[in-house]
Amino acid sequence: MANNKQHRPNPDDRSDNVEKLQSMVQNTIENIEESHESMQFAGPEEREQIEAKNHRREESIEAFRAEIKDEASSRENGFK
């Protein structure tokens, strides 16, 4: 049976992107803090893996913050 409905994309709702990104930054920071606590009980190999993961998390935070600036600017300019 063929579906004759056309699929239409949802409208681009960027109104809460800044808040979502800020929440993602906060969650990532919390993950880093929790991993520091778990490193106390980790062996050398696991410590190295945690440190590598935290490095990637810090890079993600930088990217989130850059995107927050872009989104905030877009919001101020009316999402043009």
Secondary structure, DSSP 8 states (H G I E B T S, - for coil): --------------TTHHHHHHHHHHHHHHHHHHHHHHHTT--HHHHHHHHHHHHHHHHHHHHHHHHHHHHHHHHHTT--
